[in-house]
């Protein structure tokens, strides 16, 4: 329950993307970065068979959840950010 930290999570459809979060005080200079962890989940983890068979959309079978912990954040401060890295942001 620290006020100077936050968990960031986002989802991608490929394992090639790095679990990374770039951030800073200026939108053109993201001077800090933090790496995180990646977990995989599949359609069968979140949908029953009927949803998979009868859904109007095609499901991408695997998704990757990226989770990053940012610490030592300054209170009452605006941060600018980008998930991913310079190649896949």
C-alpha positions as CSV (number, residue, x, y, z in Angstrom):
1,X,0.0,0.0,0.0
2,X,2.7,2.4,-0.9
3,X,1.7,5.7,-2.5
4,X,4.9,5.9,-4.6
5,X,4.3,2.7,-6.6
6,X,1.9,1.4,-9.2
7,X,1.4,-1.8,-11.2
8,X,1.0,-1.4,-15.0
9,X,-0.5,-4.2,-17.1
10,X,-1.1,-4.5,-20.8
11,X,-1.9,-7.2,-23.3
12,X,-0.2,-8.2,-26.6
13,X,-0.7,-11.0,-29.1
14,X,3.0,-12.0,-29.5
15,X,5.7,-13.2,-27.2
16,X,8.3,-11.1,-29.2
17,X,7.3,-7.9,-27.3
18,X,9.4,-7.0,-24.3
19,X,7.6,-6.3,-21.0
20,X,8.9,-2.8,-20.7
21,X,7.5,0.6,-19.7
22,X,9.3,3.8,-20.6
23,X,8.4,7.0,-18.7
24,X,9.5,10.5,-17.8
25,X,8.5,14.0,-17.1
26,X,8.6,15.2,-20.7
27,X,6.7,13.4,-23.5
28,X,9.7,13.7,-25.8
29,X,12.3,12.4,-23.3
30,X,11.2,9.2,-21.7
31,X,14.3,8.9,-19.5
32,X,13.3,6.0,-17.3
33,X,12.4,2.4,-18.0
34,X,11.4,-0.6,-16.1
35,X,11.2,-4.2,-17.2
36,X,8.5,-6.6,-16.0
37,X,7.1,-10.1,-16.4
38,X,5.0,-11.8,-19.1
39,X,2.4,-14.5,-18.6
40,X,0.6,-16.3,-21.3
41,X,-3.1,-17.1,-21.4
42,X,-5.2,-18.9,-24.0
43,X,-8.8,-18.6,-25.1
44,X,-9.7,-21.8,-23.2
45,X,-8.4,-20.0,-20.0
46,X,-11.1,-17.3,-20.3
47,X,-13.9,-18.7,-22.5
48,X,-16.1,-21.8,-22.3
49,X,-16.4,-23.9,-25.4
50,X,-19.7,-22.3,-26.5
51,X,-18.1,-18.8,-26.5
52,X,-15.3,-20.1,-28.7
53,X,-17.6,-21.9,-31.2
54,X,-20.5,-19.4,-31.4
55,X,-18.8,-16.1,-31.0
56,X,-19.0,-13.7,-34.0
57,X,-15.3,-12.8,-33.8
58,X,-12.3,-15.0,-34.4
59,X,-10.3,-15.4,-31.3
60,X,-6.5,-15.2,-31.2
61,X,-5.7,-18.3,-29.2
62,X,-2.8,-16.9,-27.2
63,X,-2.4,-13.5,-25.4
64,X,0.5,-12.2,-23.3
65,X,-0.1,-10.2,-20.2
66,X,2.8,-7.9,-19.3
67,X,3.0,-6.6,-15.8
68,X,5.4,-4.0,-14.5
69,X,5.9,-2.5,-11.1
70,X,7.0,1.2,-11.0
71,X,8.4,2.4,-7.7
72,X,9.7,5.6,-6.2
73,X,7.2,7.8,-8.1
74,X,6.8,11.4,-7.0
75,X,3.4,12.4,-5.7
76,X,1.4,15.1,-7.5
77,X,3.7,14.7,-10.6
78,X,2.6,14.3,-14.2
79,X,4.4,11.4,-16.0
80,X,4.4,10.6,-19.7
81,X,4.8,7.0,-20.8
82,X,5.0,4.4,-23.5
83,X,4.5,0.7,-23.1
84,X,6.9,-1.5,-24.9
85,X,10.3,-0.3,-26.2
86,X,11.4,1.9,-29.1
87,X,10.9,-1.0,-31.6
88,X,7.5,-2.2,-30.3
89,X,6.0,0.7,-28.4
